[in-house]
Amino acid sequence: MAFNLTRRKFLQSASLAAVALPLSKVIASETGVTRSPLEPAGSFKDETVVGGVCEMCFWRCQLVGKKRNDRLVKLEGNPKSIDNGTSICARGNAGIQLLYDPDRLKFPLKNVGERGKPKWKKISWKEALDECGSKLKKVNETYGPQGICMFPHGSTAKYPMHFFERTVGTHNVSEASFFQCRGIRDTAYLATIGMAPGENVDMPNAKAILVLGGHFGENIHISHIKRYVKGLQNGAKFIVVDPRYSASAAKSDIWVKIKPGTDTAFLLAIMNYLVTTKKYDADFIDEYGDGFEEFTKAIQGWSLERAAKECDIPAAQIKEVAIMLAENAPNVSIHPGRHVSWYGNDFQRQRALACLTGLLGAYFVKGGWVPAKGPKVGKISWAKQEHEAAHNLNMNEDEEMRYPFTPPGTPTELIRDTALSGKPYPIKGCVIWGQNPIQTIPGQQKMKDVLKQMDFVMCVDVMPTDVTMWADILLPEVSYLERYDLIKTGTQWDFSEKQQQYIAPRMPLMAPMFERKDQVYITNEIAKRMGYEKDIPVKTIEEMVEKNLAVAGLSLAQVRAEGGIHIQAGKNPYQMPEDFEVLFFNEDIADVGFPGAPTYIPVKDSPAGFARLIYGRVPVHTFNRTQNNVWLNNAMPSNPVWLNDELATKMGLKDGDVVGFINQDGFKSRTTTTVKTTPGIRKDVVYMGHGYGTANPLMSVAVDAGVDDTSLMTKITLDPETGAHGMRNNFVKFIKDGNIIDIPTSA
Ligand code: SF4
């Protein structure tokens, strides 16, 4: 690794030099190895290209690209945007470094070594596609469509996902964005108000905002953070519930330093207090509530004192929160959260948040939950075929759903268990598209064992990741700056009276370099080789976007002429739909054996000597996807572990000490990080940023930097209603200089 270390230092110093120069002079060469000004003075040809849509995270801010001599050199927010405006975040700016990252995948590669210890051979696209098509066809013919599983992520994975789901006919598709992130939120709100909530809270107009576990400022999504900041500027009271003094907690009026896993108890006590003191919105419930009586009976045991004991916080503080919310109702934003797969009891917590919003009458009102849906555009994709043989793992022998409130797709753990046991059938072909299930899903060794037993594994990605080491064929995809793609729609960021909507198709800001291809080309070529040529819905990604835009009466040329974004009059977001209701008690949930009213399910405490490992986002990275970006790596190259300062003293640790970890199952972290001591964290938890510690040496900037928190999640817990993973149920001790150090959490 001497080469990589040297190179990493070189890249970091090159990047620092680049930052010190005017960005307009930062030009990468064709190979991407050089990041320095190349053009002699006076030879510049500058232009601005419209139509970019960022994908350094999922939020999709609208961009313009600045080009010099036909090379993209800078990204800026599109001044026409009514969403992010001219603002983009550090990651959005650093998209230029993704574009020219020398480590990016450039050519199709065949693994002529072992899975997990690959030796790569450059091959032609024809050879690569022939192998993908023939191997997947063979799996399909031998085991049926259910013999193929897919782990997709991101907008480019939608087209291939629909091919494998609808046309080939496998149910075995699992998206990390659902089963390890927001799926629980969406299904819990669907079971309560019939709609997935997004992050659609009207914070600019809120008089009070409640956030559970969210850490705005560390998690940055531009229009969302604008809403949040505007709300605080406008004087909203701010309540943050978090075991850690996060960036949000630092701005709060009330910081609830809650014991991890007990959030539902906290919410039940607030709701019971509002009901028993008649501080809820009775008119709203009369008109829109359903099952309110059963609900109040179910939560009546939740006194402030009982919750205080369970949550390890003062009863007076729970009461203070309840009164603050009631006094500002209905203009309160109860934030639904996003990455909410925490403790394996999360469906109930999300139901409780949806019910609390109803108790306060905070749906479709200023400052409350309001939908932020954009205009309708088309969704051209693969047609659904009938597949009698395809088996849905989520159905048991009695044709009942194992996880009745699962997000779309199949719970990841059902796919993994089936692949490993071969029961009820073998799963032998694996397509991984933009997802990194090694660093996304608890049970890393299990994932590796699943991949080991496959007949064929293919990966498609922009960058190498930990999972691409397990591919037989690895295909290079174009980045978001080089392709057409799905259409971003939305509303004006601040829900102002002059409500407007927008349509922003992703358009390339420059042509692809090397041999990278887009999702439609790759999928269609594989489909042809698997015998599905007649089913192909579009020949090119551009054709797909044109057809989708046509549904809204638009074309790419028109939107381009309008500056990359079409803006039109919107609808009143506060208009209550006619059939809206809040199911405080949901009989469908009760009918399938789960609590019909939100219910607290306790989680296990840390074993002696351990603390619970929790994680979150950092402002300059999108989990592991941006780790190799040299600008972002410079900004935050590692993920220091937060440790309570009093405990640190007892443990003989101080800021900057280098430590590793051992978890409750004896698993030791492969790499190390540094200690950050702080009074701003409970004694029963430690915290770190998620997505660090990649093991792939092809990520020469990021390899071995920080600790991979997912690797420490060997204990697997599942949310019983949804089958989604609980990601905060593992416990660690520290290792320093080879010595294991107990954490005196009872101190
Ligand atoms: S929030 Fe940042 S990374 Fe995410 S889409 Fe916007 S600019 Fe890109």
Boltz pocket constraint, residues with backbone or C-beta under 6 A from the ligand:
constraints:
  - pocket:
      binder: B
      contacts: [[A, 54], [A, 55], [A, 56], [A, 57], [A, 58], [A, 59], [A, 60], [A, 61], [A, 84], [A, 87], [A, 88], [A, 89], [A, 90], [A, 91], [A, 92], [A, 93], [A, 220], [A, 221], [A, 222]]
      max_distance: 6.0
